[in-house]
Amino acid sequence: MAYELSSTSWGQEELDAMQRVLRSGRFTMGEQVRLFEDAFACRFGMKHAVMVNSGSSANLVGVATLFYRSKRPLQRGDEVIVPAISWATTFHPLQQYGLRLRFVDVELDTLNMDVSRLDAALTPRTRMVVAVSILGNPAALDRIRAFCDAHDLIFFEDNCESLGASLNGRPTGTFGDIGTFSTFYSHHISTMEGGLLVTNDTEIDHLARAIRNHGWARDLPADSALNREQPLDDPFFEAYRFVVPGYNVRPLELAGAVGLEQLKKLDAMLAVRRQNAAHFVGLFKDDPRFIIQRENGSSSWFSFTMILNPAMNLDRARVMDALRKGDIQFRMITGGCFPQHAAVKYFDYDIVGDIANARIAHERGFFVGNHPRDITADLDHLHRVLESV
Ligand SMILES: Cc1ncc(COP(=O)(O)O)c(C=O)c1O
């Protein structure tokens, strides 16, 4: 059987939760989503969690809130420092809101932003840093937090691939002013499609609730600052008030109900992922042919990355051919080096210095899957296949 990139983490509990929602007849965002949001916020020690229909939407809504907040809102043309490697929808909302991106290289071993380059990336127009913890491995979030505080910058944490990771005992996704998560199929917990935004800032929370839901005030508490601009005394007008430009990126009740079940299993699933990781690291840490991901803090090991060591003359095509013949699925690391994609022509951007490591990871890197079940046999098979190349 193939060693797959991803597999379902659902059991009977998730199917039963779906059935309960189907029987209830309430399918659109409601109580189950609210309960999941509360459980999620509690689990990560944050004041607020807002669920949307994907991690991409969490990024989009999160960026939008920063343009409508009362204190120093972002303006078109402001600059944002970003790592050169992430998923496309880390970057797209930044372009869509007219920001200028400054791409910074990553470290070849952690695959996260090289924070020694932050000073060089800073200009008088810089307003925000977006940090991404790649594939479960915490970025230097403590240092990025300190940098943002020192320069009065917004810290936006795209934690869509690192739910369950931590740095110095603090969960990734909670270092930023806004943290985003994805609960897509292959991720640490899955609600089919889904995503969340977490924050301790009540204004951001209210803006996010309005922006995910047509820009509508309906989900906001009566005392929300967003409610103050219009009178509340006529129920006819009160029911349909639009307070900010928004979208419809609401999640379904099915996703909320499944999320509650998945969250209960998270610790057990993370423990197995970490056991698999220990085996993978044991097999490959001393193999000079490959650069594997160096853990910073406590990774939640989304997957296992391997970069063909540029110092050695390895034939990439032969390695990939052997993996295919061995029935081992593999893929590009996250979305690769973003400036190498055609979409970048639509962006306003600079490359800070060079992004040589991101280009190496793009061209010579791949990852194989980790799963919330014991995959020792798959990893041993991978090792044998790569030994034979
Ligand atoms: C870093 C990062 N940001 C955003 C996303 C988007 O999440 P989704 O697939 O739920 O839209 C992903 C997806 O994997 C991701 O890896």
The ligand as an SDF file (V2000), in Angstrom:
LIG
                    3D

 16 16  0  0  0  0  0  0  0  0999 V2000
    0.7000   28.6180    5.8600 C   0  0  0  0  0  0  0  0  0  0  0  0
   -0.6770   28.4200    5.3170 C   0  0  0  0  0  0  0  0  0  0  0  0
   -1.5300   29.4560    5.2950 N   0  0  0  0  0  0  0  0  0  0  0  0
   -2.7930   29.3290    4.8340 C   0  0  0  0  0  0  0  0  0  0  0  0
   -3.2590   28.1140    4.3750 C   0  0  0  0  0  0  0  0  0  0  0  0
   -4.6450   28.0250    3.8560 C   0  0  0  0  0  0  0  0  0  0  0  0
   -5.4690   27.1640    4.6000 O   0  0  0  0  0  0  0  0  0  0  0  0
   -6.7490   26.5230    3.8970 P   0  0  0  0  0  0  0  0  0  0  0  0
   -6.2830   25.4100    3.0400 O   0  0  0  0  0  0  0  0  0  0  0  0
   -7.5970   26.0530    5.0450 O   0  0  0  0  0  0  0  0  0  0  0  0
   -7.4060   27.5890    3.1150 O   0  0  0  0  0  0  0  0  0  0  0  0
   -2.4160   27.0080    4.3620 C   0  0  0  0  0  0  0  0  0  0  0  0
   -2.9040   25.7190    3.8700 C   0  0  0  0  0  0  0  0  0  0  0  0
   -2.3980   24.6800    4.0990 O   0  0  0  0  0  0  0  0  0  0  0  0
   -1.0880   27.1580    4.8400 C   0  0  0  0  0  0  0  0  0  0  0  0
   -0.2320   26.1330    4.8180 O   0  0  0  0  0  0  0  0  0  0  0  0
  1  2  1  0
  2  3  1  0
  2 15  2  0
  3  4  2  0
  4  5  1  0
  5  6  1  0
  5 12  2  0
  6  7  1  0
  7  8  1  0
  8  9  2  0
  8 10  1  0
  8 11  1  0
 12 13  1  0
 12 15  1  0
 13 14  2  0
 15 16  1  0
M  END
$$$$
